[in-house]
Amino acid sequence: MLQINQLKLAVEHSEAELKRKIEKELALKRIFKDTLNFSYKILRKSIDARRKPDVLFIYTILVDFNDETIEKKILIKCNNKNVSIYNPTIFKPYYNINHCCDKSPVIVGEGPCGLFAGLILAYAGLKPIIIERGDRVAERVKKVEKFWQTGKIDDNTNVQYGEGGAGTFSDGKLNTLVKDKTGKNQYVLDTFVKFGAKEECAYDAKPHVGTDILETVVKNIREEIEAYGGNVLNLHKMTDIVIDDGKISGIVVENLNNDEQDRSVIINTEDVILAIGHSARDTFDLLYSKGIQISQKNFAVGIRIQHSQKMIDDSQYGKGHSEKLPPSPYKVTNHTTNGRDVFSFCMCPGGYVVNASSKNGCTCINGMSYEDRSSGNANSALIVAIDRQDFNSDHPLAGVYLQEKLEKKTYEIGNGKIPVQLFGDYEKGVLSSSYNSVEPKFKGDTAFANLQEIFPKEINEAIIESINKFGYTIEGFDDKDSIIAAVESRTSSPIRINRDENFESNIKGLYPAGEGAGYAGGIMSAAMDGIKVAEAVIRKYEND
Ligand SMILES: Cc1cc2nc3c(=O)[nH]c(=O)nc-3n(C[C@H](O)[C@H](O)[C@H](O)COP(=O)(O)OP(=O)(O)OC[C@H]3O[C@@H](n4cnc5c(N)ncnc54)[C@H](O)[C@@H]3O)c2cc1C
């Protein structure tokens, strides 16, 4: 099969125009007298808005003539540097390996990392047990909607905790900066499509799967794990680990479904994958108290800003751009005069700003969107890099404590609601009294407050300076009516749980993985890390 790179077409192009362009790139009319039959498939599609508003789609196309001789002839005769033989790296999971594992491996956490680790271990025939403190996704959606309406938080089932993990109520951006030579990236994308995400997710340069679709995808992946002999226990929380002679020998699990006095059981196992996410503070405390080696890790904190999506589209695609274009993302970054780095993070086109809190007395926010990204607003976190100097302590969990301090302050000034302010008032440090030209799009109640009270002076200055600077890159970005909310604090894990080349911690058989352990940032990299760690467990048991 042949691969054509850099195939450019106007956004409004038809299917027939794409086919004609393929024929032209391969010089078929020049090389062959008769018309040749071929099939083709999109391998990659991206947007090129450098000549706005004449925006282009750039394709990588796979063309199949079902005849290697013809393909070789075309490759030579078309003399086109963008044409090559298709030679992909395809990731294949182990299937039903012959193994000597008599105790099921246990995965703690059913986020992207835990789900993909579970899938790979199940396919291999190791009958994994997944422990998840939160409810199953259908119930979870109801509980989160209730939280957004009432502000009453469920300690175990919320935006951070529950089946599908933190990524379920999200913008479902499926892109990552992780360089992958193993084909795992494409495998994760294809798996999302196999279990319900739209086909474009397999080839879009910026794939996205809305929260309304993620609910189905997560359920289908869980059912696949169970179909291959896995066992998923929701509303089961790991409350302790059992260590014998430097090795893991079991975990203590509390069954939250059960109202009886003693609802804890011990699950004996020699392999525990810790896929607990960046918000598992009580479990971080437990692991630290058990002597698991943990180190501080840099992260970032800040605010989330909202603009009208139309303003962003006009700026990114040019006024009068095609309506065929999806709501536009943006990426901005600034090194401030006071030496801070401020950058946009988890930008949500056509999304909502959500109350993403997971603990009473602490308020944090994030962004999410539905499949159609039709809220009419664009929002993004604008965050400032935080490092050990800001922690004011050498304690491995100091970053967690700093997050909590900011979130408690946020809870206080918002009175348990999401504190909001117009940019113009934030600049002046005065309260807003009403919204103006930008319509608010939130999930969860809001309250006007002065957000400057949350952060140290230099952080506020860095954010304000950067918003004004971004107004030069994106027209209207610094509009005084832009809506600001806080606090964006769960940007990545504030800790790293140390692991060696076998992915094991200082306790043998305990495998820290995913975002919480500090080895991933986002849905894709968490899923890929879950696969890597599962493969390490499989290699341990695979009989020669
Ligand atoms: C609102 C929001 C929007 C986001 N948007 C995006 C996006 O668009 N794109 C993107 O790439 N990333 C996004 N992210 C980040 C992404 O969700 C995470 O990077 C990803 O989910 C990390 O996966 P994980 O499996 O490592 O951990 P999580 O997904 O955090 O999963 C960890 C799971 O472990 C469970 N757990 C923790 N402790 C215990 C215990 N003691 N016992 C049992 N279970 C336990 C938790 O309940 C949780 O379900 C978003 C996050 C949020 C909150």
The ligand as an SDF file (V2000), in Angstrom:
LIG
                    3D

 53 58  0  0  0  0  0  0  0  0999 V2000
  -12.4280   18.0610   34.2870 C   0  0  0  0  0  0  0  0  0  0  0  0
  -11.1990   17.4640   33.6760 C   0  0  0  0  0  0  0  0  0  0  0  0
  -10.9730   17.6250   32.3130 C   0  0  0  0  0  0  0  0  0  0  0  0
   -9.8670   17.0290   31.7020 C   0  0  0  0  0  0  0  0  0  0  0  0
   -9.7220   17.1480   30.3490 N   0  0  0  0  0  0  0  0  0  0  0  0
   -8.7600   16.4240   29.7370 C   0  0  0  0  0  0  0  0  0  0  0  0
   -8.6890   16.3900   28.3100 C   0  0  0  0  0  0  0  0  0  0  0  0
   -9.4840   16.9890   27.6130 O   0  0  0  0  0  0  0  0  0  0  0  0
   -7.6830   15.6470   27.7380 N   0  0  0  0  0  0  0  0  0  0  0  0
   -6.7600   14.9770   28.4990 C   0  0  0  0  0  0  0  0  0  0  0  0
   -5.8770   14.3340   27.9320 O   0  0  0  0  0  0  0  0  0  0  0  0
   -6.7970   15.0010   29.8600 N   0  0  0  0  0  0  0  0  0  0  0  0
   -7.7970   15.6900   30.4790 C   0  0  0  0  0  0  0  0  0  0  0  0
   -7.8590   15.6870   31.8410 N   0  0  0  0  0  0  0  0  0  0  0  0
   -6.7990   14.9690   32.5920 C   0  0  0  0  0  0  0  0  0  0  0  0
   -7.0890   13.4840   32.5240 C   0  0  0  0  0  0  0  0  0  0  0  0
   -8.3550   13.2620   32.9500 O   0  0  0  0  0  0  0  0  0  0  0  0
   -6.0790   12.7220   33.3880 C   0  0  0  0  0  0  0  0  0  0  0  0
   -4.7940   13.0360   32.9450 O   0  0  0  0  0  0  0  0  0  0  0  0
   -6.2830   11.2230   33.2840 C   0  0  0  0  0  0  0  0  0  0  0  0
   -7.5960   10.8950   33.6210 O   0  0  0  0  0  0  0  0  0  0  0  0
   -5.2800   10.5190   34.1980 C   0  0  0  0  0  0  0  0  0  0  0  0
   -5.5750    9.1570   34.1510 O   0  0  0  0  0  0  0  0  0  0  0  0
   -5.1970    8.1540   35.3430 P   0  0  0  0  0  0  0  0  0  0  0  0
   -5.8510    6.8620   34.9780 O   0  0  0  0  0  0  0  0  0  0  0  0
   -3.7370    8.1930   35.5890 O   0  0  0  0  0  0  0  0  0  0  0  0
   -5.8750    8.7680   36.6530 O   0  0  0  0  0  0  0  0  0  0  0  0
   -7.5670    9.2190   36.9760 P   0  0  0  0  0  0  0  0  0  0  0  0
   -8.1320    9.3190   35.6640 O   0  0  0  0  0  0  0  0  0  0  0  0
   -7.3190   10.3000   37.8360 O   0  0  0  0  0  0  0  0  0  0  0  0
   -8.0060    7.8710   37.6560 O   0  0  0  0  0  0  0  0  0  0  0  0
   -7.6140    7.4830   38.9280 C   0  0  0  0  0  0  0  0  0  0  0  0
   -8.7540    6.6850   39.5530 C   0  0  0  0  0  0  0  0  0  0  0  0
   -8.2560    6.0850   40.7630 O   0  0  0  0  0  0  0  0  0  0  0  0
   -9.2850    6.0480   41.7100 C   0  0  0  0  0  0  0  0  0  0  0  0
   -8.7000    5.9250   43.0450 N   0  0  0  0  0  0  0  0  0  0  0  0
   -7.8680    6.8030   43.6610 C   0  0  0  0  0  0  0  0  0  0  0  0
   -7.5280    6.3470   44.8970 N   0  0  0  0  0  0  0  0  0  0  0  0
   -8.1570    5.1480   45.0460 C   0  0  0  0  0  0  0  0  0  0  0  0
   -8.2170    4.1820   46.1280 C   0  0  0  0  0  0  0  0  0  0  0  0
   -7.5510    4.3710   47.2610 N   0  0  0  0  0  0  0  0  0  0  0  0
   -8.9800    3.0800   45.9520 N   0  0  0  0  0  0  0  0  0  0  0  0
   -9.6730    2.8860   44.7840 C   0  0  0  0  0  0  0  0  0  0  0  0
   -9.6770    3.7640   43.7300 N   0  0  0  0  0  0  0  0  0  0  0  0
   -8.9170    4.8730   43.8700 C   0  0  0  0  0  0  0  0  0  0  0  0
  -10.0150    7.3820   41.5020 C   0  0  0  0  0  0  0  0  0  0  0  0
  -11.3350    7.3200   42.0030 O   0  0  0  0  0  0  0  0  0  0  0  0
   -9.9480    7.5480   39.9750 C   0  0  0  0  0  0  0  0  0  0  0  0
  -11.1250    7.0920   39.3590 O   0  0  0  0  0  0  0  0  0  0  0  0
   -8.9470   16.2870   32.4880 C   0  0  0  0  0  0  0  0  0  0  0  0
   -9.1460   16.1390   33.8650 C   0  0  0  0  0  0  0  0  0  0  0  0
  -10.2670   16.7140   34.4610 C   0  0  0  0  0  0  0  0  0  0  0  0
  -10.5010   16.5260   35.9240 C   0  0  0  0  0  0  0  0  0  0  0  0
  1  2  1  0
  2  3  1  0
  2 52  2  0
  3  4  2  0
  4  5  1  0
  4 50  1  0
  5  6  2  0
  6  7  1  0
  6 13  1  0
  7  8  2  0
  7  9  1  0
  9 10  1  0
 10 11  2  0
 10 12  1  0
 12 13  2  0
 13 14  1  0
 14 15  1  0
 14 50  1  0
 15 16  1  0
 16 17  1  0
 16 18  1  0
 18 19  1  0
 18 20  1  0
 20 21  1  0
 20 22  1  0
 22 23  1  0
 23 24  1  0
 24 25  2  0
 24 26  1  0
 24 27  1  0
 27 28  1  0
 28 29  2  0
 28 30  1  0
 28 31  1  0
 31 32  1  0
 32 33  1  0
 33 34  1  0
 33 48  1  0
 34 35  1  0
 35 36  1  0
 35 46  1  0
 36 37  1  0
 36 45  1  0
 37 38  2  0
 38 39  1  0
 39 40  1  0
 39 45  2  0
 40 41  1  0
 40 42  2  0
 42 43  1  0
 43 44  2  0
 44 45  1  0
 46 47  1  0
 46 48  1  0
 48 49  1  0
 50 51  2  0
 51 52  1  0
 52 53  1  0
M  END
$$$$
